[in-house]
Amino acid sequence: MRVLLVDDDELVRSVITEALCDAGFEVTSVAGPEEALSLPGGNASPGVVVTDIDLGLTLNGFDVADGARQRWPNVRIILISGLSATHTGQTLNPRDRYLQKPFCSEELVRTINELVTEASAD
């Protein structure tokens, strides 16, 4: 399973990438939304996108989620943040999940597996 991780904090990206790779996922990690949404599609498209909500001044994790769904219609999204899911005033898509930082790697892996199971049932 391919996972795209988007987080502007290098340490967070590194820790999450390592945990997901240890769990057997193929991870592409990027620092910003523009970089995430410019990745090539096709066979290399992610099954799950894990994105921080707060990514800078122009685009946020909800924008990444919207763009990812446009590029990869079957992708599943997990938004992460140290703040509440609604702190931007935007609402979570019913298909998406939210994890509040700090979370353990087991919780993230479990959430990814749940999303993959739901996707295969659709």
matplotlib code that plots the C-alpha trace (Angstrom):
import matplotlib.pyplot as plt

x = [0.0, 1.3, 1.0, 1.6, 2.6, 2.4, 3.8, 5.9, 7.7, 10.8, 11.0, 7.3, 7.7, 10.7, 9.1, 5.9, 7.7, 9.8, 6.8, 4.8, 7.8, 8.3, 4.6, 5.2, 3.8, 5.5, 5.8, 6.4, 6.9, 6.8, 6.9, 4.2, 0.9, 2.2, 4.8, 2.1, -0.3, 2.3, 3.4, 2.7, -0.4, -0.8, 0.3, 2.3, -0.8, -1.3, -4.0, -3.9, -2.9, -1.8, -1.7, -1.1, -3.9, -1.6, 0.9, 1.6, 0.0, -1.6, -2.9, -3.8, -4.5, -8.1, -6.9, -4.5, -7.4, -9.6, -6.8, -5.9, -9.5, -9.6, -6.3, -6.9, -10.6, -10.2, -7.7, -8.5, -7.5, -6.2, -5.9, -3.6, -3.1, -2.2, -5.4, -9.0, -10.2, -12.4, -10.0, -9.8, -13.6, -13.6, -15.3, -14.1, -15.3, -17.3, -14.9, -11.9, -10.4, -8.8, -6.1, -5.0, -1.3, 0.4, -0.8, 1.0, 2.1, -0.1, -3.2, -2.1, -1.5, -4.8, -6.6, -4.9, -5.9, -9.5, -9.7, -8.2, -10.8, -13.6, -12.3, -12.3, -15.9, -17.1]
y = [0.0, 3.4, 6.2, 9.9, 11.8, 15.6, 17.5, 20.6, 19.5, 17.5, 15.6, 14.6, 13.5, 11.4, 9.7, 8.9, 7.7, 5.3, 3.9, 3.4, 1.8, -0.5, -1.5, -2.5, 0.6, 2.3, 5.9, 9.1, 12.0, 15.7, 19.0, 21.0, 20.8, 22.0, 19.3, 16.7, 17.7, 17.8, 14.1, 11.9, 9.8, 6.4, 3.2, 5.2, 6.9, 6.6, 4.6, 6.8, 10.4, 11.4, 15.2, 17.7, 20.4, 23.4, 23.5, 27.1, 30.3, 29.4, 25.8, 23.5, 19.9, 20.2, 21.7, 18.7, 16.3, 18.0, 18.0, 14.4, 13.3, 15.1, 13.5, 10.1, 9.5, 6.3, 7.8, 7.8, 10.7, 11.0, 14.6, 15.2, 18.2, 19.2, 21.3, 20.2, 19.1, 22.1, 24.8, 26.1, 26.3, 23.6, 20.3, 16.8, 14.8, 11.8, 9.4, 10.9, 10.4, 12.7, 12.0, 14.5, 14.8, 13.3, 9.9, 6.5, 4.8, 1.8, 4.1, 5.5, 2.1, 0.8, 3.9, 3.3, -0.4, 0.5, 3.0, 0.4, -2.2, 0.3, 1.2, -2.4, -2.8, 0.1]
z = [0.0, -1.0, 1.5, 0.8, 3.9, 3.9, 6.9, 7.0, 10.2, 9.2, 12.5, 12.4, 8.8, 9.6, 12.6, 10.8, 7.7, 9.7, 11.6, 8.4, 6.6, 9.6, 9.2, 5.6, 3.8, 0.8, 1.9, -0.1, 2.2, 1.2, 3.1, 1.4, -0.4, -3.7, -3.8, -2.8, -5.5, -8.2, -7.8, -10.9, -10.9, -12.6, -11.0, -8.3, -6.9, -3.2, -1.5, 1.5, 2.1, 5.6, 5.8, 8.5, 8.5, 9.1, 6.3, 5.8, 4.5, 1.2, 1.3, 4.2, 4.7, 3.6, 0.3, 0.0, 0.6, -2.0, -4.5, -3.8, -4.3, -7.7, -8.8, -7.3, -6.9, -4.7, -2.3, 1.4, 3.6, 7.2, 8.5, 11.5, 13.7, 17.2, 17.2, 16.8, 13.4, 13.0, 14.0, 10.4, 10.1, 7.5, 8.0, 7.6, 4.7, 6.0, 4.2, 5.9, 9.3, 11.8, 14.3, 16.9, 17.6, 19.5, 18.4, 18.5, 15.4, 16.2, 16.0, 12.7, 11.2, 12.5, 11.0, 7.6, 7.7, 8.6, 5.6, 3.3, 4.5, 4.0, 0.5, -0.6, 0.7, -1.4]

ax = plt.figure().add_subplot(projection="3d")
ax.plot(x, y, z, "-o")
ax.set_aspect("equal")
plt.show()
